[in-house]
Structure formats: C-alpha cells, structure tokens
Amino acid sequence: MRRSKLEMYSDILKVLSQKKFLKVTHIIYKANINCKILKDALDFLIKQGLIEKRVIGSGTLVYASTPHGTEILKFFREIEKMLPLLKEEEKIVSLLS
C-alpha cells in the first residue's frame, strides 16, 4: 500500500527528530523513500519551515528538523493515536494483497 504525502512527511520528520543532522542518503534509507520523491518532500518541508538545510564541515549538505517541525511531528503522533483503526485497516489490506 502506498503512503500518502502526509505519511511520508511524518516519516521524514520522525527520522530527523532522532538525529541532529542527516545527509540525504541516510534519510532515504531510514524513511524508506525514493530519492526523487525525497528531494521534492524536502523542498516542501523547507518551504513550510519544518526542516532546514545546512552545510557543515567541508561542504557536507545535511538536513535537520526545526522547532516548528518538532511541534508538527507531535501533532502527527497525536493523530496516529486517535485513529488506531486506520492502522488495523492497513494491516488487513496488506494481508489480503
């Protein structure tokens, strides 16, 4: 089953909340997202002020969650808690597929 954009954004924010700064390749693997889709999502999240892009060390490009991104992630987690039936439905559909 495909993830919605909202689920992908949530997964990216979760990954970035676990580490201070991450390179694109680490986000790809940890959030299980295609490179092209991730780059579009990162651009969107930057425009929304949820993550930031930084250059560290000898020109290494990394991404980090902003305080606003951390706050939004809390809302995503609350929604997941309030809608446990959606997760159960996804499990049933994946078992039937």
VOGU-3710 file (C-alpha; in Angstrom, 3 decimals, decimal comma):
1> mrrsklemys> 0,000/0,000/0,000  1,347/3,419/-0,945  1,930/6,037/1,686  0,244/9,387/1,442  2,340/12,546/1,230  1,363/13,320/4,798  2,687/9,926/5,942  5,938/10,498/4,049  6,350/13,947/5,588  5,702/12,446/9,005
11> dilkvlsqkk> 8,278/9,689/8,390  10,891/12,247/7,332  10,233/14,357/10,416  10,462/11,243/12,624  13,832/10,335/11,134  15,147/13,880/11,533  13,894/14,051/15,129  16,071/11,041/16,026  19,352/12,615/14,877  20,516/16,220/14,882
21> flkvthiiyk> 21,676/16,352/11,237  21,311/13,796/8,439  22,515/13,545/4,852  20,048/12,742/2,076  21,274/9,143/1,766  20,631/8,474/5,446  17,130/9,930/5,208  16,421/7,781/2,120  17,268/4,575/3,972  15,776/5,424/7,348
31> aninckilkd> 12,489/6,802/5,949  12,372/4,258/3,081  11,723/6,880/0,406  12,799/7,105/-3,224  15,481/9,769/-3,868  13,398/11,859/-6,307  10,341/11,798/-4,045  12,503/12,654/-1,034  14,023/15,690/-2,727  10,550/17,022/-3,565
41> aldflikqgl> 9,411/16,352/0,011  12,488/18,066/1,470  11,855/21,143/-0,687  8,229/21,237/0,517  9,190/20,792/4,185  11,827/23,542/3,903  9,288/25,934/2,361  6,913/25,146/5,231  9,637/25,881/7,795  9,544/22,335/9,199
51> iekrvigsgt> 13,127/21,416/8,340  16,279/23,303/7,478  19,199/22,652/5,151  22,741/23,308/6,366  26,257/22,944/5,051  28,677/21,600/7,644  32,345/20,730/7,667  33,900/20,609/4,228  30,685/21,320/2,340  28,568/18,391/3,534
61> lvyastphgt> 24,863/19,082/2,987  22,643/17,961/5,866  19,052/18,418/6,995  17,592/18,983/10,444  14,157/19,442/11,959  13,209/22,933/13,112  11,341/23,611/16,368  8,193/24,066/14,259  8,855/20,681/12,600  9,150/19,040/16,005
71> eilkffreie> 5,861/20,607/17,058  4,101/19,386/13,894  5,510/15,884/14,445  3,833/15,841/17,866  0,515/16,593/16,142  1,100/13,757/13,645  1,732/11,365/16,548  -1,436/12,501/18,323  -3,464/11,913/15,169  -1,990/8,406/14,858
81> kmlpllkeee> -3,017/7,681/18,459  -6,527/8,989/17,843  -7,015/6,943/14,676  -5,780/3,425/15,527  -8,417/1,900/13,261  -6,585/3,176/10,183  -3,516/1,128/11,109  -5,627/-2,003/11,606  -7,294/-1,496/8,228  -3,870/-1,141/6,567
91> kivslls> -2,725/-4,424/8,154  -5,799/-6,265/6,882  -5,372/-4,878/3,364  -1,682/-5,823/3,278  -2,507/-9,369/4,436  -5,117/-9,729/1,688  -2,775/-8,399/-1,016
//
